[in-house]
């Protein structure tokens, strides 16, 4: 649906003028961005876990830790 004025009350158009963007296109773009961010965070977390594993700390609470 085309927008005719800059301040159109048309629910299908966010920006009106020579290049109009519909709300469904914006939602689709936001979904792609959200998926990319989630995948990027997951990959960073996996690489961090595999490249820099957490160090196991041994306390002296077990009785046989070699502290004495």
C-alpha positions, 0 to 999 in steps of 0.5 A, a space after each residue: 500500500 502506498 503512502 500519500 503524505 508524510 504524516 499518513 495514518 496508514 498502518 502499513 507504512 512507517 516512512 512515507 516518501 519516495 522509499 516506503 518501508 512497511 511494518 512487516 519489512 521492519 519486523 522481518 529485518 528485526 527478526 534477522 538481526 535478533 537471530 544473528 545476535 543470538 547465534 553470535 552470542 552462542 558461538 562466542 560462548 562455545 568458543 570461550 568454553 572450548 578455548 578457555 576452560 574454567 580452572 578447577 580450584 582445589 580447596 583444602 576441605 577434602 582432607 587429602 589435598 596436599 596442603 600440609 
